[in-house]
Amino acid sequence: MIEVEHLSKIYGSTAAIQDVDFSVQAGEIVGFLGPNGAGKTTTMRILSGYIPATTGTARIAGYDVHEQSMQVRRSIGYLPENPPLYPEMTVEAFLDFVARIKGVAAGERKTRVDWAIKRCQLTEKRKVIIRKLSKGYKQRVGIAHAIVHNPPVIILDEPTVGLDPKQITEVRDLIKSLAGEHTVILSTHILPEVSMTCDRVIIINKGKVIVTDTPDNLMSQLTGNGGYELDVAGDITLIEPILPTIAGILKVEVADHSLNSNRYLIHITTESDLELGQDLANLIVTQGLGLYEMRRIRPTLEDVFIELITEEAPNE
């Protein structure tokens, strides 16, 4: 549904993106992940026809972004970082206006507006003037604006920026509900948003794509960040020399507990996805120590991101 090949955008002597390649299949939600300034917004703007690429090609729904710009624009819904809303219009009037300029037939217009309002949970706000809405509701109106003409592809640039946690959850659930019926590419630098919303991740750094994979695959490939955190009490010397000898344990760190001189915090790093909880609990109990808490620590997408960016740094 989206095919990008060797895409570059050069401003003078500065490359905003360089030789970017990726594809997105129909019905997927793909996260375009990277730090600020990585080239996410530049790529989104090229895909939406807002700016031209310097070199390379991009196709959406089979149409070339440069050569068939109008067909591409009819095939996408684009939500930039700041939604292009008319604050003096009501939600309903604004979406009707958008449907008109996006070429929705007169006989279908009311149906499409009602559908977008319902899908974005704006029914109670349809008669409200946009400037009176909260930021979260404005973001919903922006998404309704992007989907009102029922495009096959939806491009969202930082859709949850500036929202509070409740609003982020609501917008995230809305985006997930679009999967299957629409192909969604979601640009963000918020890592939990990607792992909780997207089927696949494209990580870009300094204008270059450095990895493409599913969140689960990326986290399973990361070693040395998973393990256990234990809160134990008693004679720590009874287990401290034994722990490093257990198969699969890579590292053991012991620190004094801040609340009690007879309690210790033990951080154990293990091989990826290795389950040692029962063995650790048995060891602690049989040695006569008290086990206050055991917490499983798993690598996160943030760990993957930091590791990949760190690996890239020496090559710059």
C-alpha positions as CSV (number, residue, x, y, z in Angstrom):
1,M,0.0,0.0,0.0
2,I,2.9,2.3,0.7
3,E,6.3,1.8,-1.1
4,V,9.3,4.1,-0.5
5,E,12.5,3.6,-2.4
6,H,15.8,5.5,-2.1
7,L,14.0,8.6,-0.8
8,S,16.2,11.6,0.0
9,K,15.5,15.3,0.7
10,I,18.4,17.7,0.6
11,Y,18.3,21.3,1.9
12,G,21.4,23.0,0.6
13,S,24.2,20.8,1.9
14,T,22.1,19.3,4.6
15,A,20.3,15.9,4.1
16,A,17.0,15.8,6.1
17,I,16.6,12.1,5.0
18,Q,19.0,9.9,3.0
19,D,18.2,6.9,0.9
20,V,15.1,5.9,2.9
21,D,13.5,2.5,2.0
22,F,10.4,0.9,3.5
23,S,7.0,-0.5,2.7
24,V,3.7,-0.8,4.5
25,Q,1.2,-3.5,3.7
26,A,-2.6,-3.0,3.5
27,G,-4.3,-2.9,6.9
28,E,-1.1,-2.5,8.9
29,I,-0.4,0.1,11.6
30,V,3.3,1.0,11.3
31,G,5.2,3.2,13.7
32,F,7.7,5.6,12.3
33,L,10.0,6.0,15.3
34,G,12.9,8.4,15.9
35,P,14.2,11.2,18.0
36,N,13.3,14.8,17.2
37,G,15.0,15.9,14.0
38,A,15.4,12.3,12.7
39,G,13.5,13.0,9.5
40,K,10.1,11.7,10.4
41,T,8.1,14.8,9.6
42,T,10.0,15.3,6.3
43,T,9.1,11.8,5.2
44,M,5.5,12.3,6.2
45,R,5.3,15.6,4.2
46,I,6.8,13.9,1.1
47,L,4.3,11.1,1.3
48,S,1.4,13.5,1.7
49,G,2.5,15.6,-1.3
50,Y,3.2,18.6,0.8
51,I,6.9,18.8,-0.3
52,P,8.8,17.1,-3.1
53,A,11.6,14.7,-2.6
54,T,15.1,15.5,-4.0
55,T,15.6,11.9,-5.2
56,G,13.9,8.6,-5.0
57,T,10.3,7.5,-5.4
58,A,7.3,6.9,-3.2
59,R,4.0,5.2,-4.2
60,I,0.7,5.2,-2.2
61,A,-2.1,2.9,-3.3
62,G,-0.2,2.3,-6.6
63,Y,0.1,6.1,-7.4
64,D,3.5,7.9,-7.6
65,V,3.6,10.7,-5.1
66,H,5.3,13.1,-7.5
67,E,3.8,12.1,-10.9
68,Q,0.2,11.4,-9.7
69,S,-0.1,13.9,-6.8
70,M,-3.8,14.4,-7.0
71,Q,-4.6,10.7,-7.0
72,V,-2.4,10.3,-4.0
73,R,-4.1,13.1,-2.1
74,R,-7.4,11.5,-2.7
75,S,-6.1,8.2,-1.4
76,I,-4.7,9.5,1.9
77,G,-5.9,11.2,5.1
78,Y,-3.1,13.3,6.6
79,L,-3.0,14.7,10.1
80,P,0.0,17.0,10.6
81,E,1.4,17.6,14.1
82,N,-0.8,20.7,14.5
83,P,-4.3,19.8,13.2
84,P,-5.5,22.2,10.5
85,L,-8.8,23.2,12.1
86,Y,-11.1,26.2,11.6
87,P,-11.8,27.2,15.2
88,E,-14.9,29.3,14.6
89,M,-16.8,26.4,12.9
90,T,-18.7,23.6,14.7
91,V,-17.3,20.1,14.5
92,E,-20.2,19.0,12.2
93,A,-19.9,22.0,9.9
94,F,-16.1,21.7,9.7
95,L,-16.3,18.0,8.7
96,D,-19.0,18.7,6.2
97,F,-16.7,21.4,4.7
98,V,-13.8,18.9,4.6
99,A,-15.9,16.3,3.0
100,R,-16.8,18.8,0.2
101,I,-13.3,19.8,-0.6
102,K,-12.2,16.1,-0.5
103,G,-14.7,15.3,-3.2
104,V,-17.2,13.3,-1.3
105,A,-20.4,13.1,-3.4
106,A,-23.3,15.2,-2.1
107,G,-25.5,12.1,-1.5
108,E,-22.9,10.5,0.6
109,R,-21.6,13.5,2.5
110,K,-23.9,13.3,5.6
111,T,-23.3,9.6,5.9
112,R,-19.6,10.1,5.8
113,V,-19.6,13.0,8.3
114,D,-21.9,11.0,10.7
115,W,-19.5,8.0,10.4
116,A,-16.4,10.0,11.1
117,I,-18.1,11.7,14.1
118,K,-19.2,8.4,15.5
119,R,-15.9,6.7,14.9
120,C,-14.0,9.4,16.6
121,Q,-16.5,9.6,19.5
122,L,-17.5,13.1,18.8
123,T,-21.3,12.6,18.9
124,E,-21.8,14.8,22.0
125,K,-19.5,17.5,20.5
126,R,-20.9,17.7,17.0
127,K,-22.6,21.1,17.5
128,V,-19.8,22.6,19.6
129,I,-17.5,25.3,18.2
130,I,-14.0,23.9,17.7
131,R,-12.2,26.6,19.7
132,K,-14.2,25.6,22.8
133,L,-12.9,22.0,22.7
134,S,-10.1,20.5,24.8
135,K,-6.9,19.6,23.0
136,G,-7.8,16.0,23.2
137,Y,-11.1,16.6,21.4
138,K,-9.4,18.8,18.8
139,Q,-7.1,16.0,18.1
140,R,-10.1,13.7,17.6
141,V,-11.5,16.3,15.2
142,G,-8.2,16.2,13.3
143,I,-8.4,12.5,12.9
144,A,-12.0,12.7,11.8
145,H,-10.8,15.3,9.2
146,A,-8.3,12.7,8.0
147,I,-10.7,9.8,7.7
148,V,-14.0,11.5,6.6
149,H,-13.5,10.6,2.9
150,N,-12.7,7.0,3.9
151,P,-9.1,6.9,2.4
152,P,-7.2,3.6,2.2
153,V,-4.1,5.2,3.8
154,I,-3.9,7.4,6.9
155,I,-0.7,9.4,7.8
156,L,-0.5,10.7,11.3
157,D,2.4,12.9,12.4
158,E,2.8,13.0,16.2
159,P,-0.9,12.5,16.9
160,T,-0.7,12.4,20.7
161,V,1.8,15.2,21.2
162,G,0.8,17.6,24.0
163,L,-2.0,15.4,25.3
164,D,-2.5,14.2,28.9
165,P,-2.3,10.5,29.7
166,K,-6.1,9.9,29.5
167,Q,-6.3,11.7,26.1
168,I,-3.3,9.7,24.8
169,T,-5.0,6.5,25.7
170,E,-8.2,7.6,24.0
171,V,-6.5,8.7,20.8
172,R,-4.3,5.5,20.9
173,D,-7.5,3.3,21.1
174,L,-9.0,5.3,18.2
175,I,-5.9,4.7,16.0
176,K,-5.9,1.0,16.8
177,S,-9.6,0.7,15.8
178,L,-8.6,1.9,12.3
179,A,-6.4,-1.2,11.6
180,G,-7.6,-3.6,8.9
181,E,-9.9,-1.1,7.3
182,H,-7.1,1.4,6.7
183,T,-3.4,1.4,6.4
184,V,-1.9,3.7,9.0
185,I,1.6,5.1,9.3
186,L,2.2,6.8,12.6
187,S,5.2,9.0,13.2
188,T,6.2,9.6,16.8
189,H,9.1,9.8,19.2
190,I,7.0,8.5,22.1
191,L,8.2,4.9,22.6
192,P,5.2,3.4,24.6
193,E,2.9,4.7,21.9
194,V,4.5,2.5,19.3
195,S,4.7,-0.7,21.3
196,M,1.1,-0.4,22.3
197,T,-0.3,0.6,18.9
198,C,1.7,-0.6,16.0
199,D,2.1,-3.9,14.2
200,R,5.6,-3.0,13.0
201,V,8.2,-0.4,13.7
202,I,10.5,1.6,11.4
203,I,13.3,3.3,13.3
204,I,15.0,6.3,11.7
205,N,17.9,8.2,13.0
206,K,19.7,11.2,11.4
207,G,17.7,10.8,8.2
208,K,18.5,7.1,7.7
209,V,16.3,4.0,8.4
210,I,18.3,1.8,10.7
211,V,15.9,-1.1,11.4
212,T,12.4,-2.4,10.4
213,D,10.7,-5.1,12.5
214,T,7.9,-5.9,14.8
215,P,8.2,-4.6,18.4
216,D,8.3,-8.1,19.8
217,N,11.0,-9.2,17.5
218,L,13.1,-6.1,18.3
219,M,12.8,-6.7,22.0
220,S,13.5,-10.5,21.7
221,Q,16.8,-9.7,20.0
222,L,18.0,-7.5,22.8
223,T,20.1,-9.3,25.3
224,G,21.6,-8.2,28.6
225,N,18.6,-6.0,29.7
226,G,16.2,-8.6,31.1
227,G,16.3,-10.2,34.5
228,Y,15.0,-10.0,38.0
229,E,15.0,-7.5,40.9
230,L,14.8,-9.1,44.3
231,D,14.2,-7.6,47.8
232,V,15.7,-10.1,50.3
233,A,16.5,-10.1,54.0
234,G,19.1,-12.0,55.9
235,D,22.7,-13.1,55.5
236,I,23.4,-12.2,51.9
237,T,26.8,-14.0,51.8
238,L,24.9,-17.3,51.8
239,I,23.6,-16.7,48.2
240,E,25.9,-14.0,46.8
241,P,28.6,-16.5,45.5
242,I,26.0,-19.0,44.3
243,L,23.9,-16.7,42.0
244,P,26.6,-16.1,39.3
245,T,27.1,-19.8,38.9
246,I,23.4,-20.4,37.9
247,A,23.2,-21.1,34.1
248,G,21.8,-18.1,32.2
249,I,22.7,-15.5,34.8
250,L,24.9,-12.9,33.2
251,K,25.4,-10.4,36.0
252,V,24.6,-9.9,39.7
253,E,24.5,-6.6,41.5
254,V,23.8,-6.2,45.2
255,A,22.9,-3.0,47.0
256,D,21.9,-2.2,50.6
257,H,18.2,-1.6,51.1
258,S,17.5,2.1,51.9
259,L,14.9,1.1,54.6
260,N,16.6,-1.7,56.5
261,S,20.2,-2.6,57.2
262,N,19.4,-6.3,57.1
263,R,17.7,-6.1,53.7
264,Y,19.3,-6.0,50.2
265,L,18.2,-5.3,46.6
266,I,19.6,-7.7,44.1
267,H,19.5,-7.0,40.4
268,I,20.1,-10.0,38.2
269,T,20.7,-9.8,34.5
270,T,19.8,-12.9,32.5
271,E,19.9,-14.2,29.0
272,S,16.9,-13.0,27.0
273,D,13.5,-14.5,28.0
274,L,15.1,-17.0,30.4
275,E,12.6,-17.8,33.3
276,L,14.5,-18.4,36.5
277,G,12.0,-17.1,39.1
278,Q,11.2,-20.4,40.7
279,D,14.9,-21.4,40.9
280,L,15.8,-18.1,42.5
281,A,12.9,-18.3,45.0
282,N,13.9,-21.8,46.0
283,L,17.5,-20.8,46.5
284,I,16.6,-17.9,48.8
285,V,14.1,-19.9,50.9
286,T,16.4,-22.9,51.3
287,Q,19.2,-20.7,52.5
288,G,17.0,-19.3,55.1
289,L,16.7,-15.7,53.7
290,G,13.5,-13.8,53.6
291,L,12.0,-12.9,50.2
292,Y,10.0,-9.7,50.3
293,E,9.6,-9.1,46.6
294,M,10.6,-10.6,43.2
295,R,10.0,-8.5,40.1
296,R,10.6,-9.7,36.5
297,I,12.4,-7.1,34.4
298,R,11.9,-7.4,30.6
299,P,13.6,-5.3,27.9
300,T,11.4,-2.5,26.5
301,L,11.2,-0.8,23.1
302,E,13.1,2.1,24.8
303,D,16.0,-0.3,25.6
304,V,16.0,-1.4,21.9
305,F,15.9,2.2,20.7
306,I,18.7,3.4,22.9
307,E,20.9,0.4,22.0
308,L,20.3,0.9,18.3
309,I,21.0,4.7,18.4
310,T,24.1,4.0,20.5
311,E,25.4,1.5,17.9
312,E,24.8,4.0,15.1
313,A,26.8,6.8,16.8
314,P,30.3,5.7,15.9
315,N,29.4,5.4,12.3
316,E,28.3,9.0,11.9
